[in-house]
């Protein structure tokens, strides 16, 4: 399954965790594009080659429970 990047959000490591930031209009539009029944699952991943202002990125978690396996 191909990764779906949430390009409107960026992440930066802080001393307490990860700060997520992005332009509200772009974020809302992108989330609505990928939502499923009013929900969206995201993963925050650390970049291999990070910049001072951008150390993490987000992808849409596309995991779907297989009903056959319970």
N, CA, C and O atoms as a DFTB+ gen file, in Angstrom:
280 C
 N C O
     1  1       0.846      -1.172       0.000
     2  2       0.000       0.000       0.000
     3  2       0.896       1.241       0.000
     4  3       1.822       1.338       0.805
     5  1       0.626       2.170      -0.885
     6  2       1.422       3.381      -1.008
     7  2       1.098       4.357       0.123
     8  3      -0.062       4.524       0.496
     9  1       2.138       4.999       0.664
    10  2       1.942       5.965       1.739
    11  2       1.230       7.196       1.218
    12  3       1.491       7.657       0.107
    13  1       0.319       7.729       2.039
    14  2      -0.341       8.994       1.745
    15  2       0.217      10.017       2.729
    16  3      -0.046       9.946       3.930
    17  1       0.983      10.959       2.212
    18  2       1.594      11.986       3.048
    19  2       0.613      13.119       3.293
    20  3      -0.085      13.552       2.376
    21  1       0.559      13.595       4.518
    22  2      -0.253      14.750       4.861
    23  2       0.673      15.969       4.763
    24  3       1.256      16.403       5.756
    25  1       0.793      16.504       3.560
    26  2       1.787      17.532       3.273
    27  2       1.492      18.880       3.907
    28  3       2.384      19.725       3.988
    29  1       0.272      19.104       4.355
    30  2      -0.077      20.404       4.925
    31  2       0.401      20.556       6.368
    32  3       0.378      21.662       6.907
    33  1       0.830      19.475       6.996
    34  2       1.312      19.535       8.378
    35  2       2.789      19.180       8.444
    36  3       3.253      18.284       7.738
    37  1       3.511      19.874       9.281
    38  2       4.930      19.624       9.531
    39  2       5.105      19.386      11.023
    40  3       4.237      19.747      11.819
    41  1       6.216      18.786      11.401
    42  2       6.482      18.541      12.808
    43  2       7.886      18.968      13.195
    44  3       8.821      18.840      12.405
    45  1       8.032      19.470      14.402
    46  2       9.337      19.871      14.913
    47  2       9.520      19.335      16.323
    48  3       8.658      19.503      17.186
    49  1      10.660      18.687      16.541
    50  2      10.974      18.167      17.872
    51  2      11.191      19.328      18.834
    52  3      11.877      20.297      18.511
    53  1      10.599      19.218      20.021
    54  2      10.827      20.184      21.093
    55  2      11.381      19.413      22.280
    56  3      11.530      18.193      22.217
    57  1      11.681      20.102      23.336
    58  2      12.222      19.395      24.500
    59  2      11.152      18.546      25.201
    60  3      11.483      17.705      26.037
    61  1       9.875      18.761      24.867
    62  2       8.797      18.021      25.519
    63  2       8.086      17.036      24.598
    64  3       7.273      16.242      25.072
    65  1       8.367      17.062      23.295
    66  2       7.676      16.180      22.360
    67  2       7.830      16.679      20.940
    68  3       8.924      17.064      20.528
    69  1       6.737      16.673      20.186
    70  2       6.747      17.128      18.800
    71  2       5.662      18.182      18.619
    72  3       4.505      17.955      18.974
    73  1       6.035      19.330      18.068
    74  2       5.086      20.392      17.762
    75  2       4.644      20.204      16.317
    76  3       5.482      20.088      15.423
    77  1       3.336      20.172      16.081
    78  2       2.772      20.017      14.742
    79  2       2.227      21.374      14.311
    80  3       1.554      22.053      15.086
    81  1       2.523      21.770      13.058
    82  2       2.066      23.072      12.587
    83  2       1.723      23.028      11.104
    84  3       2.260      22.218      10.349
    85  1       0.824      23.910      10.707
    86  2       0.411      24.014       9.316
    87  2      -0.646      25.093       9.162
    88  3      -1.221      25.554      10.148
    89  1      -0.898      25.493       7.931
    90  2      -1.909      26.497       7.625
    91  2      -3.289      25.856       7.745
    92  3      -3.551      24.839       7.102
    93  1      -4.165      26.428       8.548
    94  2      -5.448      25.825       8.912
    95  2      -6.274      25.448       7.681
    96  3      -6.768      24.324       7.594
    97  1      -6.427      26.366       6.736
    98  2      -7.246      26.075       5.552
    99  2      -6.724      24.860       4.794
   100  3      -7.504      24.011       4.364
   101  1      -5.403      24.776       4.632
   102  2      -4.805      23.646       3.919
   103  2      -4.958      22.348       4.695
   104  3      -5.237      21.298       4.116
   105  1      -4.772      22.425       6.019
   106  2      -4.890      21.233       6.865
   107  2      -6.313      20.679       6.817
   108  3      -6.507      19.480       6.621
   109  1      -7.301      21.545       6.995
   110  2      -8.702      21.119       7.000
   111  2      -9.066      20.494       5.657
   112  3      -9.694      19.437       5.610
   113  1      -8.675      21.141       4.579
   114  2      -8.977      20.636       3.245
   115  2      -8.360      19.250       3.022
   116  3      -9.009      18.363       2.469
   117  1      -7.118      19.067       3.449
   118  2      -6.443      17.787       3.244
   119  2      -7.033      16.694       4.139
   120  3      -7.174      15.551       3.703
   121  1      -7.376      17.030       5.374
   122  2      -7.989      16.048       6.264
   123  2      -9.340      15.602       5.719
   124  3      -9.649      14.411       5.725
   125  1     -10.142      16.545       5.251
   126  2     -11.450      16.191       4.688
   127  2     -11.312      15.297       3.456
   128  3     -12.182      14.472       3.180
   129  1     -10.240      15.463       2.738
   130  2      -9.983      14.643       1.546
   131  2      -9.743      13.172       1.915
   132  3     -10.062      12.276       1.134
   133  1      -9.181      12.928       3.108
   134  2      -8.789      11.576       3.507
   135  2      -9.620      10.993       4.648
   136  3      -9.353       9.872       5.082
   137  1     -10.610      11.718       5.141
   138  2     -11.408      11.224       6.262
   139  2     -12.278      10.041       5.822
   140  3     -12.611       9.891       4.646
   141  1     -12.631       9.215       6.797
   142  2     -13.458       8.042       6.547
   143  2     -14.518       7.974       7.642
   144  3     -14.201       7.685       8.796
   145  1     -15.761       8.238       7.291
   146  2     -16.869       8.255       8.253
   147  2     -16.610       9.212       9.417
   148  3     -16.954       8.923      10.564
   149  1     -16.001      10.349       9.102
   150  2     -15.748      11.358      10.129
   151  2     -14.472      11.143      10.924
   152  3     -14.209      11.885      11.871
   153  1     -13.676      10.151      10.563
   154  2     -12.448       9.827      11.285
   155  2     -11.251       9.897      10.350
   156  3     -11.377       9.711       9.139
   157  1     -10.089      10.169      10.931
   158  2      -8.828      10.053      10.206
   159  2      -7.778       9.563      11.199
   160  3      -7.718      10.035      12.334
   161  1      -6.962       8.623      10.768
   162  2      -5.862       8.114      11.586
   163  2      -4.562       8.589      10.962
   164  3      -4.347       8.433       9.760
   165  1      -3.695       9.171      11.784
   166  2      -2.434       9.707      11.303
   167  2      -1.273       9.093      12.059
   168  3      -1.415       8.695      13.215
   169  1      -0.125       9.017      11.406
   170  2       1.110       8.580      12.046
   171  2       2.115       9.718      11.943
   172  3       2.260      10.336      10.888
   173  1       2.804       9.989      13.037
   174  2       3.875      10.975      13.056
   175  2       5.186      10.198      12.985
   176  3       5.474       9.366      13.845
   177  1       5.978      10.480      11.948
   178  2       7.234       9.771      11.733
   179  2       8.398      10.748      11.711
   180  3       8.253      11.896      11.289
   181  1       9.559      10.278      12.173
   182  2      10.743      11.126      12.203
   183  2      11.472      11.060      10.867
   184  3      11.670       9.982      10.307
   185  1      11.868      12.222      10.366
   186  2      12.603      12.280       9.105
   187  2      14.013      11.740       9.299
   188  3      14.611      11.925      10.359
   189  1      14.542      11.078       8.287
   190  2      15.924      10.599       8.343
   191  2      16.898      11.772       8.268
   192  3      17.883      11.828       9.004
   193  1      16.602      12.711       7.359
   194  2      17.421      13.922       7.225
   195  2      16.546      15.106       7.614
   196  3      15.807      15.646       6.792
   197  1      16.640      15.492       8.858
   198  2      15.766      16.542       9.393
   199  2      16.387      17.918       9.218
   200  3      17.608      18.066       9.162
   201  1      15.524      18.920       9.134
   202  2      15.917      20.318       9.140
   203  2      15.637      20.859      10.540
   204  3      14.897      20.241      11.305
   205  1      16.215      21.994      10.877
   206  2      15.969      22.595      12.192
   207  2      14.481      22.853      12.413
   208  3      13.988      22.692      13.529
   209  1      13.766      23.249      11.370
   210  2      12.365      23.642      11.486
   211  2      11.403      22.510      11.131
   212  3      10.194      22.664      11.305
   213  1      11.902      21.384      10.640
   214  2      11.022      20.302      10.202
   215  2      11.705      18.964      10.447
   216  3      12.508      18.515       9.630
   217  1      11.386      18.321      11.577
   218  2      12.042      17.072      11.947
   219  2      11.142      15.848      11.793
   220  3      11.616      14.712      11.832
   221  1       9.838      16.085      11.618
   222  2       8.868      14.992      11.534
   223  2       7.886      15.239      10.382
   224  3       7.752      16.358       9.887
   225  1       7.214      14.178       9.975
   226  2       6.182      14.295       8.953
   227  2       5.017      13.392       9.326
   228  3       5.148      12.525      10.190
   229  1       3.887      13.595       8.679
   230  2       2.686      12.813       8.981
   231  2       2.222      12.069       7.744
   232  3       2.299      12.572       6.623
   233  1       1.733      10.849       7.979
   234  2       1.104      10.082       6.916
   235  2      -0.268       9.627       7.403
   236  3      -0.523       9.556       8.605
   237  1      -1.140       9.323       6.458
   238  2      -2.453       8.794       6.787
   239  2      -2.288       7.301       7.062
   240  3      -1.776       6.564       6.220
   241  1      -2.721       6.862       8.234
   242  2      -2.699       5.445       8.596
   243  2      -3.881       4.774       7.899
   244  3      -5.035       5.052       8.226
   245  1      -3.599       3.901       6.949
   246  2      -4.626       3.285       6.134
   247  2      -5.026       1.897       6.628
   248  3      -5.721       1.170       5.919
   249  1      -4.598       1.520       7.832
   250  2      -4.912       0.212       8.354
   251  2      -6.415       0.031       8.450
   252  3      -7.125       0.891       8.972
   253  1      -6.890      -1.087       7.946
   254  2      -8.317      -1.428       8.041
   255  2      -8.424      -2.835       8.602
   256  3      -7.850      -3.774       8.048
   257  1      -9.140      -2.981       9.673
   258  2      -9.322      -4.285      10.285
   259  2     -10.046      -5.201       9.322
   260  3     -11.089      -4.840       8.777
   261  1      -9.502      -6.370       9.113
   262  2     -10.108      -7.349       8.222
   263  2     -11.218      -8.056       8.968
   264  3     -10.956      -8.756       9.946
   265  1     -12.476      -7.884       8.519
   266  2     -13.619      -8.468       9.207
   267  2     -13.578      -9.988       9.248
   268  3     -14.145     -10.582      10.165
   269  1     -12.926     -10.639       8.283
   270  2     -12.848     -12.095       8.266
   271  2     -12.014     -12.645       9.415
   272  3     -12.267     -13.754       9.887
   273  1     -11.017     -11.880       9.874
   274  2     -10.127     -12.320      10.936
   275  2     -10.609     -11.889      12.319
   276  3      -9.982     -12.226      13.324
   277  1     -11.710     -11.151      12.380
   278  2     -12.271     -10.746      13.659
   279  2     -11.532      -9.652      14.243
   280  3     -11.874      -9.186      15.330
